[in-house]
Amino acid sequence: MGANDTPLLATGSYLGVPALDRTTPPGTHWVTPPCHRNGLCPHDAVLDLILRARRALRAAARNNACGPPPQG
């Protein structure tokens, strides 16, 4: 687990990535495909997204806007 119980892949894990032309269900697909092969975002950007989302969930819970943040 990462900070605040964010699940992390273990060292040596494999994360499958769909082909660039897979943009509709069923199955694994891109909602917004990368512009080119190997055009994925840096891992620091993913971490930043997670941290921002956690802050937003905590703020919403404090304001009781949408109840407590989801567990698990």
C-alpha positions as CSV (number, residue, x, y, z in Angstrom):
1,M,0.0,0.0,0.0
2,G,1.1,3.5,-0.7
3,A,0.5,6.6,1.4
4,N,-3.0,6.7,2.8
5,D,-3.6,3.1,1.7
6,T,-3.4,3.7,-2.1
7,P,-2.9,0.3,-3.6
8,L,0.4,0.0,-5.5
9,L,1.7,-2.6,-7.9
10,A,4.4,-4.7,-6.5
11,T,7.9,-4.6,-8.0
12,G,8.0,-6.8,-11.1
13,S,4.2,-6.4,-11.8
14,Y,3.0,-6.2,-15.3
15,L,0.4,-3.6,-16.3
16,G,-1.2,-4.3,-19.6
17,V,-1.8,-1.3,-21.9
18,P,-4.3,-1.5,-24.8
19,A,-3.4,-0.9,-28.4
20,L,-3.7,2.7,-29.6
21,D,-6.8,1.8,-31.7
22,R,-8.7,0.4,-28.7
23,T,-11.0,3.4,-27.9
24,T,-14.3,1.8,-27.2
25,P,-15.6,-1.0,-25.0
26,P,-15.8,-3.9,-24.5
27,G,-12.5,-4.7,-22.8
28,T,-9.6,-2.5,-21.9
29,H,-9.6,0.7,-24.0
30,W,-8.4,4.3,-23.9
31,V,-10.9,7.0,-22.9
32,T,-8.3,9.5,-24.3
33,P,-5.6,7.7,-26.3
34,P,-2.0,8.9,-26.2
35,C,-0.9,11.0,-29.2
36,H,1.8,8.5,-30.1
37,R,3.2,5.1,-29.1
38,N,4.9,5.3,-25.7
39,G,3.3,8.7,-25.1
40,L,2.2,8.0,-21.6
41,C,2.3,10.5,-18.7
42,P,5.2,10.5,-16.2
43,H,4.5,8.6,-12.9
44,D,4.9,11.9,-11.0
45,A,1.8,13.2,-12.9
46,V,-0.2,10.2,-11.7
47,L,1.0,10.7,-8.1
48,D,-0.1,14.4,-8.4
49,L,-3.5,13.4,-9.6
50,I,-4.0,10.9,-6.7
51,L,-2.9,13.5,-4.2
52,R,-5.2,16.2,-5.6
53,A,-8.1,13.8,-5.7
54,R,-7.5,12.8,-2.0
55,R,-7.5,16.5,-1.0
56,A,-10.7,17.1,-2.9
57,L,-12.4,14.1,-1.3
58,R,-11.3,15.2,2.2
59,A,-12.6,18.7,1.5
60,A,-15.9,17.4,0.3
61,A,-16.3,15.2,3.3
62,R,-15.5,18.1,5.6
63,N,-18.2,20.2,3.8
64,N,-20.5,17.1,3.9
65,A,-21.0,17.7,0.1
66,C,-21.0,14.1,-0.8
67,G,-20.5,12.2,2.4
68,P,-17.4,10.4,3.5
69,P,-14.7,9.3,1.0
70,P,-15.1,5.8,-0.3
71,Q,-13.2,3.0,1.5
72,G,-11.3,0.2,-0.1
